Amino acid sequence: MIITLKPGTPATEIEKMKNRLEELGVAVNIIQGTSYCVFGLVGDTTKIDPSVIQADRNVESLLRVQDPFKLANRLFHPEDTEILVNESKIGKDTMAIIAGTCSIESEEQILILSKQVKEMGASFLRGDVFKPRSLPYRTISEEEVIDILKLAKHNTGLPLVTEVMSARNIEETSQYADVFTIGSRNMQNFELLKEAGKSGKPVILKRGQSSTFQEFLMAAEYIMAEGNNNVILCERGIRTFETSTRSTFDVSSIPALKKMSHLPVIVDPSHASGAWWMVEPLSKAAAAAGADGLMIEVHNDPSNAKCDGEHSIRPETFGTLIKSLKEIAKINNKYI
């Protein structure tokens, strides 16, 4: 249920109504805009008599929400959510660029690469310690990867985005990670979603390979229900009957999710296609469709990469792409 109050409602009246509603056993989420105040009620609202609420002189309107997701619903939060991480932003008029490689091979590799992507326009650095791979083998230890990422973050000043697969991963990386990523395979790992919510850190949630928009938003709801509203939705391609690409990039998810939810929507064109030569056109399509950001796989030497080289682009290609994206993003009044 959503209750919209009239503009200019005194703070004392807002607090009284909030207390009265909570006494009826519902959780009240207050969304305060520049010219409005909205109560988002979560829980059993059957005890609430709509006629009594609407009789209050401070109430503008009352609406029952039929969707199972509440906190992620745009009806609860009419304005786009903007997430601030240090000095970098995701959402509203900003198109965030998250760049790096998920496979950390050496200290020299990541230090050079992180410097390059920052100079070319990246606002976040991507680097994964824990990651579900097709093969269970890795080139260097997790401890070495952590030390390398800490150094890269220190040298560039960019917020670090890293994937987590368990509550233990969250605890181990919370000291240096700025944003957690939950991969598509874990989109419905509900215990992980809850722990990510409790962490309080921004979370990039990737859409499951066979998930509907509603299932995707319900997964986001698990994170938000723990008090963490800093959720970023990431379209990374879905599984269809097509076999010539790794996944099928669902560009319709961008406007659809932004209509359904106030949360930022970003795109991972690298994993969506599985092919480096498709990263550029898919990135441009995402920017034109109004995406709030991109997560792009960049590698110094893709042909010799230990993992995911087939969908990684070179730094010079990344730099050229960013120049094009700056112009396309302006169509939707977004800036890189």
C-alpha positions as CSV (number, residue, x, y, z in Angstrom):
1,M,0.0,0.0,0.0
2,I,1.2,3.5,-0.9
3,I,0.0,6.6,0.9
4,T,0.9,10.0,-0.6
5,L,0.7,13.0,1.7
6,K,-0.3,16.5,0.6
7,P,2.6,18.9,0.0
8,G,3.5,20.9,3.0
9,T,2.3,18.3,5.6
10,P,4.1,19.2,8.9
11,A,6.8,16.9,10.1
12,T,4.9,16.3,13.4
13,E,1.8,15.1,11.4
14,I,4.0,12.8,9.3
15,E,5.5,11.2,12.5
16,K,2.0,10.8,14.1
17,M,0.7,9.0,11.1
18,K,3.8,6.8,10.9
19,N,3.4,5.7,14.5
20,R,-0.3,5.0,14.1
21,L,0.3,2.8,11.0
22,E,3.2,0.9,12.8
23,E,0.8,0.2,15.7
24,L,-1.3,-1.8,13.1
25,G,1.7,-4.1,12.5
26,V,3.1,-2.8,9.2
27,A,6.5,-1.5,8.3
28,V,6.5,2.1,7.1
29,N,9.1,3.3,4.6
30,I,9.1,7.0,4.2
31,I,10.2,8.4,0.8
32,Q,10.7,12.2,1.1
33,G,10.9,14.1,-2.2
34,T,11.4,17.8,-2.8
35,S,7.7,18.4,-3.1
36,Y,6.1,15.2,-1.8
37,C,6.1,12.6,1.0
38,V,5.2,9.0,0.4
39,F,4.5,6.2,2.9
40,G,5.3,2.7,1.5
41,L,3.7,0.1,3.7
42,V,5.1,-3.4,3.8
43,G,3.4,-6.3,5.6
44,D,-0.2,-7.3,6.3
45,T,-2.2,-4.3,5.3
46,T,-5.6,-6.0,5.6
47,K,-6.0,-4.4,9.1
48,I,-5.9,-1.0,7.6
49,D,-9.2,0.6,6.6
50,P,-8.6,2.7,3.5
51,S,-11.6,5.0,4.2
52,V,-10.1,5.9,7.6
53,I,-6.7,6.8,6.0
54,Q,-8.3,8.8,3.2
55,A,-10.4,10.8,5.7
56,D,-7.1,12.3,7.1
57,R,-6.8,15.9,5.9
58,N,-3.1,15.3,5.2
59,V,-3.6,12.4,2.8
60,E,-3.5,13.1,-0.9
61,S,-4.1,9.6,-2.2
62,L,-4.0,5.9,-1.3
63,L,-3.0,3.0,-3.6
64,R,-2.8,-0.7,-3.1
65,V,0.3,-2.3,-4.8
66,Q,-0.5,-5.6,-6.5
67,D,3.2,-6.4,-7.4
68,P,4.9,-8.7,-4.9
69,F,8.0,-6.5,-4.9
70,K,7.4,-3.3,-2.8
71,L,10.6,-1.6,-1.9
72,A,12.0,-1.9,-5.4
73,N,8.8,-0.7,-6.9
74,R,8.7,2.7,-8.7
75,L,5.3,3.4,-7.1
76,F,7.1,3.4,-3.7
77,H,9.8,5.7,-5.0
78,P,8.8,7.9,-8.0
79,E,12.2,9.5,-8.5
80,D,15.2,7.6,-9.9
81,T,17.6,6.4,-7.2
82,E,21.1,7.7,-7.4
83,I,23.8,5.7,-5.6
84,L,27.0,7.5,-4.5
85,V,30.2,5.6,-3.9
86,N,33.0,7.8,-2.7
87,E,33.0,10.4,-5.5
88,S,31.5,8.2,-8.2
89,K,27.8,8.0,-9.0
90,I,25.4,5.5,-10.5
91,G,21.9,6.6,-11.6
92,K,19.9,9.7,-12.5
93,D,22.0,11.8,-14.9
94,T,25.2,9.7,-14.6
95,M,26.2,6.8,-16.8
96,A,28.8,4.9,-14.8
97,I,31.6,3.0,-16.4
98,I,32.8,-0.1,-14.6
99,A,35.9,-1.6,-16.2
100,G,38.6,-4.1,-15.6
101,T,39.2,-7.8,-15.8
102,C,37.6,-10.6,-13.8
103,S,40.7,-12.7,-14.1
104,I,43.6,-11.2,-12.2
105,E,46.8,-12.8,-13.6
106,S,49.6,-10.7,-12.2
107,E,50.3,-7.5,-10.3
108,E,51.9,-5.8,-13.4
109,Q,48.8,-6.6,-15.5
110,I,46.2,-5.1,-13.2
111,L,48.3,-2.1,-12.2
112,I,48.9,-1.1,-15.8
113,L,45.3,-1.8,-16.8
114,S,43.7,0.0,-13.9
115,K,45.7,3.1,-14.7
116,Q,44.7,2.9,-18.4
117,V,40.9,2.5,-17.8
118,K,40.8,5.4,-15.3
119,E,42.6,7.7,-17.8
120,M,40.1,6.7,-20.5
121,G,36.9,7.4,-18.4
122,A,36.2,4.5,-16.0
123,S,34.5,5.6,-12.8
124,F,34.8,2.1,-11.1
125,L,37.4,-0.6,-11.2
126,R,36.3,-4.2,-11.6
127,G,38.4,-7.1,-10.2
128,D,37.1,-10.4,-8.9
129,V,38.7,-12.6,-6.2
130,F,35.9,-15.1,-5.9
131,K,34.1,-16.1,-9.1
132,P,32.2,-19.1,-10.4
133,R,34.2,-20.3,-13.4
134,S,33.6,-23.0,-16.0
135,L,36.8,-24.6,-14.8
136,P,37.9,-24.8,-11.2
137,Y,41.5,-23.8,-11.9
138,R,43.2,-20.5,-11.2
139,T,46.7,-19.1,-11.8
140,I,47.4,-17.3,-8.5
141,S,46.0,-17.6,-5.0
142,E,43.1,-15.6,-3.6
143,E,45.5,-13.9,-1.1
144,E,47.7,-12.6,-3.9
145,V,44.6,-11.3,-5.8
146,I,43.4,-9.4,-2.8
147,D,46.8,-7.7,-2.3
148,I,46.9,-6.8,-6.0
149,L,43.4,-5.3,-5.9
150,K,44.1,-3.3,-2.8
151,L,47.2,-1.8,-4.5
152,A,45.3,-1.0,-7.7
153,K,42.5,0.7,-5.8
154,H,45.0,2.7,-3.8
155,N,46.9,3.8,-6.9
156,T,43.8,4.8,-8.9
157,G,41.5,6.0,-6.2
158,L,38.6,4.3,-8.1
159,P,35.9,2.4,-6.1
160,L,36.4,-1.3,-6.3
161,V,33.7,-3.6,-7.6
162,T,34.1,-7.3,-6.8
163,E,32.0,-10.4,-6.9
164,V,30.9,-12.4,-3.8
165,M,29.6,-15.9,-3.7
166,S,29.0,-16.5,0.0
167,A,28.6,-14.8,3.4
168,R,32.3,-15.6,4.0
169,N,33.3,-13.7,0.9
170,I,31.4,-10.7,2.1
171,E,33.2,-10.7,5.4
172,E,36.6,-11.3,3.7
173,T,36.3,-8.4,1.2
174,S,34.3,-5.9,3.2
175,Q,37.6,-4.1,4.3
176,Y,38.5,-3.1,0.8
177,A,35.6,-3.6,-1.6
178,D,33.3,-0.7,-2.3
179,V,30.6,-2.5,-4.3
180,F,29.6,-6.2,-4.2
181,T,28.5,-8.0,-7.3
182,I,26.1,-11.0,-7.1
183,G,26.4,-13.0,-10.3
184,S,23.6,-14.4,-12.4
185,R,24.1,-17.9,-11.0
186,N,23.5,-16.6,-7.5
187,M,20.5,-14.3,-8.3
188,Q,18.2,-16.5,-6.2
189,N,20.7,-17.5,-3.6
190,F,18.5,-15.9,-0.9
191,E,20.8,-16.3,2.0
192,L,23.6,-14.5,0.0
193,L,21.1,-11.8,-0.9
194,K,20.2,-11.3,2.8
195,E,23.9,-11.1,3.8
196,A,24.6,-8.6,1.1
197,G,21.7,-6.6,2.4
198,K,23.0,-6.6,5.9
199,S,26.5,-5.4,4.7
200,G,25.1,-2.0,3.8
201,K,27.4,-1.8,0.8
202,P,26.0,-1.1,-2.7
203,V,25.2,-4.3,-4.5
204,I,25.2,-5.0,-8.3
205,L,22.7,-7.8,-8.8
206,K,22.9,-9.6,-12.1
207,R,19.8,-11.0,-13.8
208,G,19.6,-14.8,-13.8
209,Q,19.9,-16.5,-17.2
210,S,16.3,-17.6,-17.2
211,S,14.7,-15.0,-14.9
212,T,11.7,-12.8,-15.6
213,F,11.7,-9.1,-14.7
214,Q,9.5,-9.9,-11.7
215,E,11.8,-12.6,-10.4
216,F,14.7,-10.2,-10.9
217,L,13.1,-7.5,-8.8
218,M,12.0,-9.9,-6.1
219,A,15.6,-10.9,-5.7
220,A,16.5,-7.2,-5.3
221,E,13.7,-7.0,-2.7
222,Y,15.5,-9.6,-0.6
223,I,18.5,-7.2,-0.4
224,M,16.4,-4.1,0.3
225,A,14.3,-5.9,2.9
226,E,17.5,-6.0,5.1
227,G,17.6,-2.2,5.0
228,N,20.0,-1.8,2.1
229,N,18.5,0.4,-0.7
230,N,21.7,0.7,-2.6
231,V,20.9,-2.0,-5.3
232,I,22.0,-1.8,-8.9
233,L,20.2,-4.0,-11.4
234,C,22.5,-5.5,-14.1
235,E,21.3,-7.0,-17.4
236,R,23.9,-9.6,-18.5
237,G,22.0,-11.6,-21.1
238,I,19.5,-14.4,-20.9
239,R,19.5,-17.9,-22.2
240,T,17.4,-18.5,-25.3
241,F,17.5,-21.0,-28.2
242,E,20.3,-19.0,-29.9
243,T,23.7,-20.7,-29.8
244,S,25.9,-18.3,-31.8
245,T,26.3,-16.0,-28.8
246,R,27.0,-16.8,-25.1
247,S,23.6,-15.3,-24.1
248,T,21.0,-13.1,-25.7
249,F,21.3,-9.4,-24.7
250,D,17.8,-8.3,-23.7
251,V,17.9,-4.6,-24.5
252,S,14.2,-4.3,-23.6
253,S,15.0,-5.0,-20.0
254,I,16.4,-1.4,-19.7
255,P,13.2,0.6,-20.3
256,A,11.1,-2.2,-18.8
257,L,12.9,-2.3,-15.5
258,K,13.2,1.5,-15.3
259,K,9.4,1.7,-15.7
260,M,8.8,-0.9,-13.0
261,S,11.6,0.2,-10.6
262,H,13.4,3.2,-9.4
263,L,16.7,1.3,-9.1
264,P,19.6,2.0,-11.5
265,V,19.9,-0.4,-14.4
266,I,23.3,-1.2,-15.9
267,V,24.5,-3.6,-18.6
268,D,27.3,-6.2,-18.9
269,P,27.8,-6.4,-22.7
270,S,30.9,-8.6,-22.3
271,H,29.2,-11.5,-20.6
272,A,26.0,-11.0,-22.5
273,S,27.6,-11.7,-25.8
274,G,30.7,-13.7,-25.0
275,A,32.4,-12.1,-28.0
276,W,34.7,-9.1,-27.9
277,W,33.6,-7.7,-31.3
278,M,30.0,-7.4,-30.0
279,V,30.9,-5.4,-26.9
280,E,31.0,-2.0,-28.7
281,P,27.6,-2.2,-30.5
282,L,25.9,-3.7,-27.5
283,S,27.3,-0.9,-25.3
284,K,26.0,1.7,-27.7
285,A,22.6,0.1,-27.8
286,A,22.5,0.1,-24.0
287,A,23.5,3.7,-23.8
288,A,20.8,4.7,-26.4
289,A,18.2,2.7,-24.4
290,G,18.9,4.7,-21.3
291,A,21.2,2.4,-19.3
292,D,22.7,3.9,-16.1
293,G,26.0,2.2,-16.6
294,L,28.1,-0.4,-18.2
295,M,30.4,-3.2,-16.9
296,I,33.0,-3.8,-19.5
297,E,35.7,-6.5,-19.5
298,V,39.1,-5.0,-20.5
299,H,42.3,-6.9,-20.9
300,N,45.9,-5.9,-21.9
301,D,46.3,-9.0,-24.1
302,P,43.0,-10.8,-24.6
303,S,44.5,-13.4,-27.0
304,N,46.7,-14.7,-24.2
305,A,44.3,-14.2,-21.3
306,K,44.0,-17.1,-18.8
307,C,40.2,-16.6,-18.6
308,D,37.4,-14.7,-20.6
309,G,39.8,-13.4,-23.3
310,E,37.2,-14.1,-26.0
311,H,34.9,-11.3,-24.7
312,S,37.6,-8.8,-23.4
313,I,38.4,-5.7,-25.4
314,R,41.8,-4.0,-25.5
315,P,42.4,-0.7,-23.6
316,E,42.7,1.3,-26.8
317,T,39.4,-0.1,-28.0
318,F,37.9,0.8,-24.6
319,G,39.1,4.4,-25.0
320,T,37.6,4.8,-28.4
321,L,34.3,3.3,-27.2
322,I,34.1,5.7,-24.3
323,K,34.4,8.7,-26.6
324,S,31.4,7.4,-28.6
325,L,29.4,6.6,-25.6
326,K,29.7,10.1,-24.2
327,E,27.8,11.4,-27.2
328,I,25.2,8.7,-27.2
329,A,24.5,9.1,-23.5
330,K,23.6,12.7,-24.0
331,I,20.5,11.5,-25.8
332,N,19.1,10.6,-22.4
333,N,20.7,13.5,-20.6
334,K,23.3,11.3,-19.1
335,Y,27.0,12.1,-18.7
336,I,30.1,9.9,-18.4
